[in-house]
Amino acid sequence: MATEQKSLLRPAVLADIDDEMMNWREFLSNLRPEVEHVPWRERWRSSLTAALAIALAIALSHGLLPTPPFVVAAIGASSVLIFALPASPLAQPWSVFGSYVVSATVGVLAAKGVPYLALASGLAVGGAIFAMIALRCLHPPAGAVALFAVIGDAPIRDLGFYYVILPVATNALLLVLLGIAINNLLPGRRYPRLHPELVGDVFGHPGAPTRSGLSHEELNAVLDEYGHPLNISGEELDEILEIVERHRKERRRR
């Protein structure tokens, strides 16, 4: 009897092991790099424009600011968004400038008000995220701006609230101006992107159909229903849907 029970249990145990192995394989497969659809021309343009902007921002900061520190390292991360993802909501001028200023302010407050380094660091970053979301200027590199106000060396901490203006606000303003100047020289790019609330005013009444056949209100409703962060606007979604419809028509002709 015991042997029969073992023989009956064995397939179930093996099935559980197989399921567990499949779950692990699926989890590990999710760690692979995703397929990239960016053409090589765009990769080169993003890299070279970011290199030019950072070089100019640092040179101008050294010329404009009276004393060090001249640069916050976060501008390197911001340049990735501004020049590789210029249409992203996270890369828009208010997102960059507003986030730098508010995050620096929160960081200085945490550094001055909390005597424990670890706690002050956590409050600086967490508070900066809350403030950025509340002010609609979410920009990930600004978390480093807040943290640097706490963990920076003595010259940074001694600046106090001057840190917000020199170098943080100055660096952010220079980077945004360079982003506007350089991105708009490139064919096919527009920076800043058209504000989502103005799309209907520029391209017609919000209820009017777009190239995809959906109205601007319907496109924005799709993004709202999706409910997850998605770095495209209703206008960009319209372009994607138009491409999808064109591919469908081409398949029907074959």
Secondary structure as the mmCIF struct_conf table of DSSP 4:
data_model
#
loop_
_struct_conf.conf_type_id
_struct_conf.id
_struct_conf.beg_label_comp_id
_struct_conf.beg_label_asym_id
_struct_conf.beg_label_seq_id
_struct_conf.end_label_comp_id
_struct_conf.end_label_asym_id
_struct_conf.end_label_seq_id
HELX_RH_AL_P HELX_RH_AL_P1 ALA A 2 SER A 29
TURN_TY1_P TURN_TY1_P1 ASN A 30 LEU A 31
BEND BEND1 ARG A 32 ARG A 32
HELX_LH_PP_P HELX_LH_PP_P1 PRO A 33 GLU A 36
HELX_RH_AL_P HELX_RH_AL_P2 TRP A 40 LEU A 64
BEND BEND2 PRO A 66 PRO A 68
TURN_TY1_P TURN_TY1_P2 ALA A 73 ALA A 73
HELX_RH_AL_P HELX_RH_AL_P3 ALA A 74 ALA A 84
BEND BEND3 LEU A 85 LEU A 85
TURN_TY1_P TURN_TY1_P3 PRO A 86 ALA A 87
BEND BEND4 SER A 88 SER A 88
HELX_RH_3T_P HELX_RH_3T_P1 PRO A 89 ALA A 91
BEND BEND5 GLN A 92 GLN A 92
HELX_RH_AL_P HELX_RH_AL_P4 PRO A 93 GLY A 113
HELX_RH_AL_P HELX_RH_AL_P5 LEU A 117 ALA A 134
TURN_TY1_P TURN_TY1_P4 LEU A 135 ARG A 136
TURN_TY1_P TURN_TY1_P5 PRO A 140 PRO A 141
HELX_RH_AL_P HELX_RH_AL_P6 ALA A 142 ILE A 151
BEND BEND6 GLY A 152 GLY A 152
HELX_RH_AL_P HELX_RH_AL_P7 ALA A 154 LEU A 159
TURN_TY1_P TURN_TY1_P6 GLY A 160 PHE A 161
HELX_RH_AL_P HELX_RH_AL_P8 TYR A 162 TYR A 163
HELX_RH_PI_P HELX_RH_PI_P1 VAL A 164 ALA A 169
HELX_RH_AL_P HELX_RH_AL_P9 THR A 170 ASN A 183
TURN_TY1_P TURN_TY1_P7 ASN A 184 LEU A 185
BEND BEND7 LEU A 186 LEU A 186
TURN_TY1_P TURN_TY1_P8 PRO A 187 GLY A 188
BEND BEND8 TYR A 191 PRO A 192
HELX_LH_PP_P HELX_LH_PP_P2 ARG A 193 HIS A 195
HELX_RH_3T_P HELX_RH_3T_P2 PRO A 196 LEU A 198
HELX_RH_AL_P HELX_RH_AL_P10 VAL A 199 PHE A 203
BEND BEND9 GLY A 204 GLY A 204
TURN_TY1_P TURN_TY1_P9 PRO A 206 GLY A 207
BEND BEND10 ALA A 208 ALA A 208
STRN STRN1 PRO A 209 PRO A 209
TURN_TY1_P TURN_TY1_P10 ARG A 211 SER A 212
BEND BEND11 GLY A 213 LEU A 214
STRN STRN2 SER A 215 SER A 215
HELX_RH_AL_P HELX_RH_AL_P11 HIS A 216 TYR A 226
BEND BEND12 HIS A 228 HIS A 228
HELX_RH_AL_P HELX_RH_AL_P12 GLY A 234 ARG A 253
#
